[in-house]
Amino acid sequence: MGGILEIVAMLKEPTGMAIAVVVIGAGYFFVKWVFAENPDDV
């Protein structure tokens, strides 16, 4: 629970928001890359 409160407190700061955007973007592209169809499998 303490970790969640630390993250929420960090997100209230501009630097924390910027870091969150970068992490969410990286996670999105990682998931997109993992689930992409491989053209060699056809």
C-alpha positions as CSV (number, residue, x, y, z in Angstrom):
1,M,0.0,0.0,0.0
2,G,2.8,2.4,0.8
3,G,4.2,1.9,-2.7
4,I,0.9,2.9,-4.3
5,L,0.8,6.1,-2.2
6,E,4.4,6.9,-3.2
7,I,3.4,6.6,-6.9
8,V,0.3,8.7,-6.5
9,A,2.3,11.4,-4.7
10,M,4.9,11.3,-7.5
11,L,2.2,11.7,-10.2
12,K,1.1,15.0,-8.6
13,E,4.4,16.5,-9.6
14,P,5.2,17.6,-13.2
15,T,8.3,15.4,-13.4
16,G,6.3,12.4,-12.2
17,M,3.7,13.0,-14.8
18,A,6.3,13.1,-17.6
19,I,7.9,9.9,-16.3
20,A,4.5,8.2,-16.2
21,V,3.8,9.2,-19.8
22,V,7.1,7.8,-20.9
23,V,6.6,4.5,-19.0
24,I,3.0,4.1,-20.3
25,G,4.2,4.8,-23.9
26,A,7.0,2.3,-23.6
27,G,4.6,-0.3,-22.2
28,Y,2.1,0.3,-25.0
29,F,4.7,-0.1,-27.8
30,F,6.2,-3.2,-26.0
31,V,2.8,-4.9,-25.9
32,K,2.1,-3.9,-29.5
33,W,5.5,-5.4,-30.5
34,V,4.9,-8.6,-28.6
35,F,1.5,-9.2,-30.1
36,A,2.4,-8.1,-33.6
37,E,2.0,-10.8,-36.3
38,N,5.4,-12.1,-37.5
39,P,5.5,-12.0,-41.3
40,D,7.9,-15.0,-41.2
41,D,5.2,-17.2,-39.7
42,V,3.0,-17.1,-42.8
